[in-house]
């Protein structure tokens, strides 16, 4: 439609594009910066003579004047000025007068004049809002919002649009939520992080942003250290990976985040508000032209144990921003929060150590307590707050009872409790705010009916008798009672059947778990790893769930399964086992699709992984309430290689989650009773009672306690502590019966060292067979297999140690004529030779490193720096060399050599790089530490070399033990007089020079230069040796020489 103008001059001016605002409409009063002290606002303005003003929709005028205050419509003028606006309350305003056409359309270009001014002395009497009444037992609790001002000092309310992904969460690989905002701890690249996209449509880019307040509702949380972060991309158009990276980019910086919080462990669900810091105000100002502003939510913790979940656009309490702004010409001085100090002197790893230790009751270094100094104790908003003076001078609230239309109470907080009421009677209320200048309008009225409240007790109370202790545990009142439960302790296995590897019983595998509860559980192999190419199935009996309103199946399980290639999942059948459908847990399977070469569940979702499930934990599966008879399959499959402990299942539960309840009070703690007497209070769902007497019966009870003073009925259980562990004790003596001090006695990881009385005690041992090893620096080691019994008295095992006596070695025999010449190393004269350290006797252990030791031995494969042990063998022996230890921390390798007098080495062929896969779980080494088993050695000198694969270096612990074999007759001490042997050679016809040369050769090869041929008692010389003796001072008196014959050894 073509616009017909009444004024030809207006048409010409508009078409020329040269019009200025003041040329058509100009504000004369109020003037810029003027203070107006009355709500009656006179406005004087001038119109160009060529603008013909009239009523809206007129047919014979050019248009009318539209009036705005702070960009909001405030009326219209249809005559030439002056005119007035009524009831303008205190505040700063931007007045706009715009000439528009009769239909209210703006001209092009726009014709407008504006001016800033301030109203004083006429505050708005703002009314409270949001009245909510909660019914209790003989009481009602009233909560309402503070008064809401419509003046310019009131913030612009920004909220997310009610559409998917205006709020949500991502883990970097996918969008995990399309509404709820999750900040969960964990690895930087995969922790779940959230966002909120707030609409700014309707906000003018011409205003100044003074501050931004983030309002949010936390629906679930656990001790988060979290941040609100800048986000520069649009969540509606950006992929998950890019958005996740952007959200987390400034999460760990207190100087770049919009909020940097250290919440206390008491931080709980509820409403919260925080003024955003750093660049939040300027960033939002820059975002106004785009029409939206995005912020992120990040939990900075390393562990997913710590988190907060915030309601999004589709939850009950969506987030919002209060954007405090002011128009040019008069800033409002709204508080801007300063940046939080970033001088926390603790690393993320130390913070994680501190929080995990506190959470799990573990010890930690005292200096980490200073982390708590950075925490802020905050509670959900429900406290007295000052009402801004923009709404007048606030004094109090009037609380009206609608039935009588009278004020029944006044309050200066935004909540009030009406008590001493009659249950089952309705009460209705409305609220007003009272100011010095008068009383506001009232809220809408709201009703509630109090009723008798019976607090629900705890559910599923149980316990276990421990050693002089009792562990009591339960579930919260909101957890449904179990409809069916079995821990598989009965001989019939509760009707479950296993095939293909699944078996029931007591687990007995070193790298697997104990049962989740009781003694028995199901497992893919209870005594070892699962088979290659396995397809194992555990089948439940048929269950009738037709009476359950909201059926849930739950298991307690433990798994250590090769990631991706092997796995297990749960299936359900509703047709008697004819067809099976994968049942999805409430928390997704960790593996989306296992290897297609899996023999049991190729390509299916599964529980899979070696470190994410190797602890007992429960998982739940929601069932279809419309089903009647159901049956479950637990299917496990593996590929053709690599095995782990497998999948263990215990504590099968069916429960009905449909019986919810309305809480009157907030559940805040539990009380634990012993024999009717209050023992303690706790917020957890378990309690450990200590200081008990074994084999005595105790009755414990637990109640649930609610705000303000409701306590549930007592639920009770009876337990008897018992001995769970055994002790082994005894005395270490020498052959004379005298007690030995400083003997180290070990059984596994339990160690004790004797004092002057020679007594040792190994306490708290698991019942069963233990190898007790005794070591002493000046006595031979000893060991014994001892069975520990769970009882009050310890098992007695005494040891008598034999002093270490040096032995001769390396016996050589040479036949010359009718004589046999014997030579050997003198007792205590074993030399290190080409090695770094001597192994004096077996069993032997040592801790060391190959760092900086040089590459001196050509170990098979890629090698590097090495460390070498010299080992003398005096008789045929079979040994084991093992590096399995928590101390071994690098990719080590072993090889055994011999060497000549010039240290030219020859391998024995005994070599190992990695031990059996998974056989040494306590070692932090990247590959299983090396192991040489059943090494058969004959008499001689050997060099055991500890090296590193491809030059790897680190620390190790070595164990050398005898593993069987060897001769039954011990070659005893021998005596060799060098001078006498030379004389015998001469007597037999050997030339004196040849005899002397012969003996000199022995001297050069086996002894040192200080062995003199003219000395009769060579054993008395200072022979170069490495003595194995320390404190014992036995004197060598000679050597005995034995002849070995079939009838027995004889002393010759």
Steps between C-alpha positions, in 0.01 A plus 500: 500500500629848416501742793321826423649794692298809581809720494680535169798647687518191724499280190782699347705505822461126561581410144811716512635299800630821656260516791641539855306386805461850635371628168166322552475433876712655773476456881526827688426368851620311698856577411797261502607417859201682657374379842119484516351481848144404412331204338306752282740535207435798269646453154542801275588431139490674165381369164598622159224705342481265206419196721123473527435314832177320574347186647621154416354358182402848387440550126576869483825531706867400477498295822550534877771494768589163665649531852754254650674485838817291497395363160167378641170639365359764740218662299433725201442874436249617241533877540780748484674530838517529791361173644545286813580149627350385831640279784864493397688364800858545619772404258709606204322516168561539131199685355433452129250687277460349153290628214318204341241464227127462584541118516786535750776408251838669520612720214817422306719651623370497858376832642579514875643716774620370840610641835625358834349611833450370856187475715559545875263509797238270354610136558305212355327301770601165354296198597647160595438205271532126457317407820525125567356315800631157608269287713652329804382329814294757694693772317530679167823651368463818288773606256483792256716712272626843592322798343566547127572848371410610151737799507818533295707375790318170484705256296407375157387137553674273248385137475570210264250429225284194571652287227742206506870588537443858620639335813666160519817299554777334298795268567684603186393202294122552510224717644409317821212728608268730304386692808672416831830682561763262639842588634673171585866452592732279299760519223508840327421357158202286601345636821131583468454877477190713445387828350214750500404724203306806622283706270578875495230591248336826605808641669637818350867506391514866603497431876794440733528160674573556869493143631363155421348268760472127423198335665487122499358197677731215601299177498783263598862552604803362683772741615582670169788737424344656193506793257266696277686561175482717186366324189562655160314252277125445454389166653212483249736477202828361640612135524551335840882489485540871415245607760662283771845646428364856511314444829811358670759740354494747793360264765820483705575875490358713782590816305312398184203304636174681571478315833767297683353309794647283777183358655516332839407136552168624648394664172154365419206522261304824480473846340817709468597836354849628418625823348717403204854636507790596274385576143140378534341848474704613200459164325123519546497856365684378191244220463189722506504563120507121445186456709641234732770440762655158585678385815648161591503293821814298581601288801878534533549177702691204356242250627137453392423449871463878523231676296200732487184469289306819422141518375478591133223649288286183522537438876291653779736793573669626183795741535487874437722808488425832668674749274541827691528786249483876474436740216761757391511808721475343845666181614329320782802378695382141524764288676754326276666196666881499496695205364575219742866448584667231293785456750394155622829322559376150431507295182186331360655168604536618861143629504381163367704315765355718779136467392518126436669444838232702684221325309630148565641556850859441392818659643661793319785750566416770755600784270207420269261623771574852375291424189191537718590868554391567141159340547184705537216380721174574319142402562202521265333842494248523785613788718432864578619729218481874458249624248642761263391860572373526144175355631476747785628478857420141592385423855332156514247264345136464601371142497124470455271206571240500222228339712500802734661756264713619791873531559606197706874572506778727375846392385819659372611181324345338194373196690277432799373192685135488608484235771255360756249432225228240471587218265267438204383864506570735206678831563543772233748792500609811311792739562573873461813710548489796735718805429548828679310652209208257525386140440528318169241294323470139619598174340245253372365280775628144543360216713641190670361230728723360780471130574645243736847394385653160571870507411611202295767274652820383336476206261699180448680516835769234527846450643805282540689391811870580466800452727401686821290724273162503331415665169137614475369621164164602355337688214320833518125514563444587133666176384235234439493183703635195323224281355751221433864466607766231491874502572530143361591342833250213466602167351242531222660826376158670530391324180767665282694278257835562334663353192806557284713614794262672745528320836383560856711477814768676700746693279862388539702686238785732606403766245125477550268618782346340802121459488299823502320383812504176694719219365365408156453682173486419129809548282631416155780304674535502877861373510663669201452718194220434254565284194587625153212489250258456792121523482365479856138551606336535840122448483253605769175327589171654381366786717145636516510884509133560422432646848783754482411859412853593399715185483880529523765226477832559675827305522824552687787423264880513455678473168850511354458429129724572202378835364303490173592140409318324789189591696170411664143629489151429634202380297133450583238259369125545540400189302650219705847523345392480134650841426748719687538879486795701639398672824646851537616615844417842644864598441612398152725204429860629473557325165269588210597200285750224582733338246318314223732206562356458851373142535196585712364851441664632179424867429274541806508759780681367804668543832868504398824641639783407733495793745149653491307214659745305717314584821162385629225742397127483432327567169126527439280411205150649465246240388173541313209503744273356231701176491394208714748210495865593441830313488858632483817397316846619600707435186879515484729460200873525422722495194787262424772666713577690825315402817412680822321416824155525338145586612369429852132543596344507849199640690221467244202725586150568370338809652198720441584869461138608470422566866615857537404733785460869569758633742378732772845585627843481349683176577813623675660213695472151647531389862669173589400321823663212688270307732258795496763759594601770253844415368560768237353711220611486137406627155634189324315171451745285693661496841794309652457414869835433668630378835276192503563153642521211259236224522262730689161598354415871448177666387529817294223730380478786252246782462455762228475858626330789321481875540393641738468220755344190345655161575389179330433164656805299604622228263717238677751227418699261723868422432783307663862606445743217436864442431574562136876491511772288659839568656829312474758550774818341624862543609813523283811343663854395406623137536586568864138596574577869548241743357602689186449874474425674165365194319247609234198269477251536213187331371394668178475873573487455879840555666640509852855540635612326817632684803745375760248233607497352148117501489305588185124540440336504156148634557177522301585229250233354276413147615689236302850394406780760518869466423684661793852615406771595751806704401800610705818670375737248664293182489360291219142571398227258599131456419203283586142454376262587785120493502342807661168438674235764572502475878606694807834324554779518245664193342850446641788440258857525637814516288864409573740671258839361399792748480629575151826300446716571199557205269773419249409503135577415140659162560731397211650148458812423294646150457882496472654159488369301792405813689178702499548868567212700651474879496221726627421850615579562862202536734369857486703579189216525244583802285258733324693448179314659205191584703386797710385312811545149641212265582634337819224242553142407415230613536624844402330833434623848423364839396686701242500706184667488159510879477856616429647148512626488140432247224755225566314183401361415158155391612276352231274737307517873550686570822649786697652569841530192718582375850660159559497247784782245539367159600721204597359151448679224691265219402229446241203720587171624353413862578232762434584865433201736540461881470133507607470774763322833559849652480562382140380800299649465152512253209779281632655184352717213631778288354756264658861484371835336571827689439870432473778674694479792256122536552428379148145379547311198370125473540352195669187540289294589804331827399164670569353837408145491647347260750157334451245767411314634804691284748648794694217754553679683784780621274461845339722389209344541153548128433504199731844485670742235378499145636747213448366171638663158532846620401730195523861589578805278550803588709663826394482878517197672342398859443132595534451822303208741559456718189229720342309444180619740227698700756219539755623588849352498849485323836457129566493234768653159423429166666726196443375176654569131466220328312604131533767269355864477611702210639396315811851485638662819609860553392663593828795716583832421326861571595777568250861573603668655195860432617422135568343457158811644334713247687272215391532605136881494527498161674292361215768592249378841387786743449514757786458792257194335344349422838549856616348631174201266539424620850570861401231468232250400767618789712458748215154372405340430837689702759660842547854611465558488874473117509858390563599150391742466787237553764365184651165630620360692204160518656652738755590755233304819435319366196312748278138416569150622565406367838143417581561530869419793721502446876580134548876438537538123450862397433578283200701198617538305176322310225361146495531307172240233423499231237159436346433129443185295450510369854513851641737788540816433699743741657842458345 
